[in-house]
């Protein structure tokens, strides 16, 4: 197994845990079967099996680390990897931690249905974010939203911050209907053959009520994604167009809105990022059923429901928030 066939990144997780200084050295390396299939045979230390790419310094370092983890790597393959490292003037960082035998930990998965991208208690959320970013174009909006929602859940449990795009992918930033429609119309200008279809979707978005739930907005992102695939616009993501989820969940600034808790204003972002488990403990499962779906707190529900909670709930919540 090498970096292109380690589909769940389980081996990479072990490698980075053992050699944490390797992470910044290889963060720009693109991996995956699609990457592998587009490289010439000469790019691999094992050209027959198309494994252990050495066409860049980053990949030579990764290949060296994976080769150490893989049984029965032919000597000539490891020799080519070492020769590539010599050419690049690179050295694989030494191990700082050895894997310690412990009770088996059942992982969570960013993609539960396919059991891909496992998350353990010691998994770096930064590396997990980088993993889904690298594979973003391979994932449907629903799968990407699921993966981001799991990340948000773990970040809330650890009291860690994530990049804004993760909250956008998870669908927990508000949707500015007009802005979303404008980005969808822009796609029609970039792909005239699909202009009519994009216009219809944009008109639908403009007509959506402000109470439209996250699941329905994610379906809109799915529709935009399908049109983008048909008209070859996915290549423009992050360049001249936002990806479908960022197109729909697009209002970063709105997360700075304040929610009134019995006369005390609290930032919406702070409330949303706490996660359902926090509110289940503090306010009870009945409130969680109203404000969360799929393990993620819905900001529109928080804005609607929290100001109406009884005074004692406000007091308890503020106490748990450290106010």
ABEGO torsion letter per residue (X at the ends): XBAAABAAGAAAAAAAAABAAAAAAAAABBBEAAAAAABBAAABABAAAGBGBAABAAAAAAAAAAAAABBGBBAAAAAAAAAAAAAAGBBBBBBABBBBBBBBBBBBBABAAAGBGBBBAABBAAAAAAAAAAAAAABBAAAAAAAAAAAAAAAAAAGBBBBAAAAAAAGABBBBAAAAAAAAAAAAAABAAAAAAAAAAAAAAAABBAABBAAAAAAAAAAAAAAAAAAGAAAABGBABBBAAAAABABAAAAABBBBBGGBBBBAAAAAAAEAAAAAAAAEAAAAAAABBGGBBBAAAAAAAAAABBAAAAAAAAAAAGX
